[in-house]
Amino acid sequence: MSIRVVVADDQELVRSGFTMILEAQPDIEVVAEAGDGVEAVAAVQRHTPDVLLLDIRMPRMDGLEAARLVCAQSACRVVMLTTFDLDEYVYEALYAGASGFLLKDVRRDDLVHGVRVVAAGDSLLAPSVTRRLVADIIQRRRAEASAPPPSSVHLDVLTAREEETLRLLARGLSNAEIATTLFVSEHTVKTHVSNVLSKLGLRDRVQAVIRAYETGLVTPGSN
């Protein structure tokens, strides 16, 4: 069964380029293209794709607002696209529900891999974006140290093993690596991850990483 994709970017050459790359894959079908956020939201409603590749900076409705609407109204997974690895909207886009973030100069193979990874239910971040994300989280936590937590749901709803799974997940370990570390099966790890997301009200692993850093469960440079 093909992975259904909508490509949204206000630059026609970018849209066409991504579409050609993806259409060349036997397991991916581009069902629509969109030139702005309004068209992107409409295309998702009309075609019910698995993945939306969404430019952050577009006319009429930007990618951030479009991501909020798409993630709130559908099960479509959103991958944000930008020219800038230090885009000021990275943090907000991920909180809006985006499952990944890629630069527009992404290599052909990495683009295809990214679509497959996100369609399979995992999350995706370019390394430079991950570094920015962590730094941004720490800066916000320091600036808002006296403010209440961003969510009323705290980590104490997790079991000890679920909390350890979240800690390892936030450090970038795959399910297989977490299974090896905890001496459990990969199926058990998948269950733990699913429980973490459900109990904390999170959409995917990206938001789990954000929550782990926000709460201080993991800090930059920790082992």
C-alpha positions in Angstrom: 0.0 0.0 0.0 1.4 3.4 -1.0 2.3 6.2 1.3 0.1 9.1 0.3 1.8 12.5 0.4 0.8 16.2 -0.1 3.6 18.6 -0.9 3.0 22.2 0.1 5.4 25.0 -0.8 4.8 28.4 -2.4 7.8 27.9 -4.7 6.7 25.8 -7.7 10.2 24.5 -8.5 10.6 23.2 -4.9 7.2 21.5 -5.1 7.9 20.0 -8.4 11.4 18.8 -7.3 10.1 17.1 -4.2 7.2 15.6 -6.1 9.5 14.1 -8.8 11.8 12.6 -6.1 8.9 11.0 -4.2 6.9 9.9 -7.2 10.0 7.9 -8.4 9.6 5.6 -5.4 7.4 2.6 -5.8 5.8 2.9 -2.3 5.1 6.7 -2.4 2.3 8.6 -4.2 2.0 12.4 -4.2 -1.8 12.9 -4.2 -1.7 16.7 -4.3 0.4 19.9 -4.3 -0.4 23.1 -2.6 1.0 26.7 -2.9 0.0 28.0 0.5 -1.3 27.0 3.9 -5.0 27.3 2.9 -4.5 25.0 0.0 -2.5 22.6 2.1 -5.3 22.3 4.7 -7.9 21.8 2.0 -5.8 19.2 0.2 -5.4 17.2 3.4 -9.2 17.3 4.0 -9.9 16.3 0.4 -7.2 13.5 -0.1 -6.6 12.2 3.5 -2.8 11.7 3.0 -0.5 9.9 5.3 2.1 12.7 5.3 2.1 16.4 4.6 5.4 18.1 3.6 4.7 21.7 4.7 6.8 24.8 4.1 6.8 27.0 7.2 6.9 30.4 5.3 4.0 30.7 2.9 1.4 33.3 1.9 -2.3 33.6 3.1 -1.7 31.0 5.9 1.8 30.1 7.1 2.9 26.5 7.7 2.6 26.9 11.5 -1.1 27.6 11.5 -1.7 25.0 8.8 0.1 22.4 10.9 -2.0 23.3 13.9 -5.2 22.8 11.9 -4.1 19.6 10.1 -2.8 18.0 13.3 -6.0 18.9 15.2 -8.4 17.7 12.5 -6.7 14.6 11.0 -4.3 11.8 11.6 -2.0 13.1 8.8 1.6 13.4 9.9 3.3 16.7 9.2 6.9 17.3 8.2 7.9 21.0 8.3 10.3 22.3 5.6 12.4 25.4 5.7 15.5 27.0 4.2 16.8 27.9 7.6 18.2 25.5 10.2 17.7 28.3 12.8 14.1 29.0 11.9 12.5 30.8 14.9 9.4 28.7 14.4 10.9 25.3 15.0 9.7 25.1 18.6 6.2 26.3 17.9 5.9 24.0 14.8 6.7 20.9 16.9 4.3 21.9 19.6 1.7 22.4 16.9 2.0 18.7 16.3 4.5 18.4 13.5 6.3 15.0 13.5 9.5 16.2 11.8 11.6 19.0 10.5 13.8 19.0 7.4 15.8 21.6 5.6 14.9 22.2 1.9 18.4 21.3 0.8 17.9 17.8 2.2 19.5 15.0 0.1 17.2 13.0 -2.1 17.7 9.8 -0.1 17.1 11.6 3.2 13.9 13.1 2.0 12.5 9.7 0.9 13.7 8.1 4.2 12.1 10.9 6.2 8.7 10.4 4.5 8.8 6.7 5.2 9.9 7.2 8.8 7.2 9.6 9.6 4.5 7.6 7.8 5.5 4.6 9.9 4.7 6.6 13.0 8.1 7.7 14.1 9.5 11.2 14.2 12.2 13.0 12.4 14.5 16.0 13.0 17.6 17.2 11.2 20.6 17.1 13.6 21.1 20.9 13.5 17.4 21.4 14.3 17.7 19.0 17.2 20.5 21.0 18.7 18.5 24.2 18.3 15.4 22.6 19.8 17.3 21.5 23.0 19.0 24.9 23.4 15.6 26.6 22.9 13.9 24.4 25.5 16.7 25.1 28.1 16.5 28.8 27.5 12.8 28.9 27.9 12.9 26.8 31.1 15.4 29.2 32.6 13.4 32.3 31.5 10.2 30.7 32.9 11.7 29.0 36.0 9.0 30.6 38.3 6.1 29.8 36.0 4.0 26.6 36.3 4.8 23.6 34.1 3.6 23.8 30.5 1.2 21.0 31.1 -0.9 19.8 34.0 0.2 16.3 33.3 3.5 15.4 35.2 5.9 12.5 34.9 4.6 11.0 38.1 1.9 9.3 36.1 4.6 7.1 34.5 5.9 3.9 36.0 9.6 3.7 36.7 10.2 1.6 33.6 8.2 4.0 31.4 10.1 7.0 32.8 13.4 5.2 32.0 12.1 4.5 28.5 11.4 8.2 28.1 14.8 9.2 29.3 16.5 6.9 26.8 14.2 7.9 24.0 15.1 11.6 24.7 18.7 10.8 24.4 18.2 9.6 20.9 18.1 5.8 21.3 16.1 3.7 18.9 13.6 1.1 20.1 16.2 -1.6 19.5 18.8 0.2 21.5 16.4 0.9 24.4 15.5 -2.8 24.4 19.2 -3.7 24.7 19.8 -1.2 27.4 16.8 -2.3 29.5 17.2 -6.1 28.7 13.7 -6.3 27.4 12.1 -7.1 24.0 11.6 -4.5 21.3 7.9 -5.2 21.5 8.0 -4.3 25.2 9.7 -1.1 24.4 7.1 -0.2 21.9 4.4 -0.8 24.5 6.3 1.5 27.0 6.6 4.2 24.4 2.9 4.0 23.5 2.1 4.2 27.2 4.3 7.3 27.7 2.7 9.1 24.8 -0.8 8.2 26.0 -0.3 9.1 29.6 1.4 12.4 28.9 -1.1 13.3 26.1 1.6 13.5 23.5 1.3 13.0 19.7 4.7 11.3 19.0 8.3 10.9 20.0 9.3 14.5 19.1 6.9 15.8 21.7 8.1 13.2 24.2 11.7 14.5 23.8 10.5 18.0 24.4 8.6 17.0 27.5 11.7 15.1 28.8 13.9 18.2 28.5 11.2 20.6 29.8 10.8 18.6 33.0 14.5 18.2 33.6 14.3 14.4 33.2 17.1 14.8 30.6 19.6 17.7 30.4 22.1 18.5 27.6 25.3 16.5 28.1 23.8 14.1 30.5 24.7 10.4 30.1 
